[in-house]
């Protein structure tokens, strides 16, 4: 059995945001075992799994990615939507648009220190949509 729903997230400021609780509270009932896929429907934001306890990790993510992929680099040609547009596309491609998480005992089988991040790369990114696919 496959079930699909869409979750609409509110606008988040630029940065790396722990959204695990927000996602989990909005999921339909999960099967005993299966797979949970989350797919963000945008090209300037990403999803990833990482440290869920220390907010410095999320700040360090921002520092690192902003340093290696700066906004407004002189070699970017795709600049019609602002200095943060092309850098956002590159960051989104590096981190990815989807996560697949095992379902075990009716819950996402995340590690103790793992959390789901929304990686918002735009200064004015707006609301984001995530398609959730649950496979039993």
N, C-alpha and C positions, 0 to 999 in steps of 0.2 A: 504494500500500500504506500502511496505517495500523497502527501498533503502539502499544499503551498499557500502561504499567506504573505501579506506585505506589511512591514512595519515602517511607519513614517516617524523619523526622528525630528525633533525640533532643531532649529538653527543652533549650532555650537560655534563658539569663537574658534579662531585658528588655534590648532594645537592637537594634542594627543589625549583623548578622553576615554576614561574607563566607563564602558556602557554595559558591562555584564549584567548588572541588576535590571537595567531598563529593558534589555533584550529578554532575559529570562522571565520577567513578570508579564511580558506580552506574548509569550509563546502559547499555542494551544497545548492540550494534553499531549505528552510525548509517549511513544511506545516504550515497552520494557527495554528493548534493545533496538538499535538502528543507527542512522546517521542524521545529523543536523547540518544543513548547508546554509550559510549566510552569504548573500551576494549583494553588494552595494551597487546601485544603478547610477553611478556617477564616475566621471573620468578625472576628477580633481580631489577625490577623497579615497580613503582606503580602509580596509579592516586588517587587523593583525592580532595575534595573541602574544601577551608578554606579562611582565611583572604586575601583580595586582595590589601590592601593599605599599610600596614606596613611591610617592608622586615624583621624586627626583628622577626616576627612570623616564617618565614621560617628558620631563623638562630636558633631560639629556638627549632623548630622541629628537626633540625639536632643534636643539643646538647642533647636533650632528648633521641632520638632514639639511638644515638651513645653511650650514657651512659648505657642504659638498655640492649642493644644488641651490645656489643663491637666486633670489628673485631678480628679475631684470637683467640677467647676464647679457652682455653685449652680443653674444653669438646666437641668442634666441631670435627667431623670426616670427614665431606665433605670439604676438604681443597685443592683439586687438582687444583683449578683455582685461588688460592690465599687467603690471609687472609680475604678479604672483601666478599668472595663468600657466605658462609653459612649465615653470618649476613645479607647479602642482601636478601637472600631467605626468611628469617624469617620476616624482615621488610616489604617485599612485600606482604607476606601473611597477616600480621596484617592490613596494610592499604588497600589492595585489588587491583584487576586488572581491575575493571570496575566502571563506573559511569552511572547512569541513571538520566537524567535531563528533566523535562517537557518542552515542546515547547508551547508557548502561544503567540498569535499575530505574528507568524512567526519568533520568536526569542527564544533562550534558556531562560527559566524563572529562572534566577539566582537572588539571593538576592543581595541587594546593595553592601554588603561587601564580596560577595563570588567570588572566582576565582578558576580556574582549575589548580592544581599543577601536574607537572611531578616530581615524587620523584625518583631521580637517586641515587641508593645505591652503585654502583660500581665505583671504581677509573677510570676504562677504560671501561665504559659501551657501548660505540658505539651508532650508530643510533638506534632509537626505532620506532616501527611500532604500529599504533593504528587503529583498525577497528572501523569505525563509522557506526552505524545502526540507520536509521531514520524511525520511525513508525508513520504513519498517522492514 
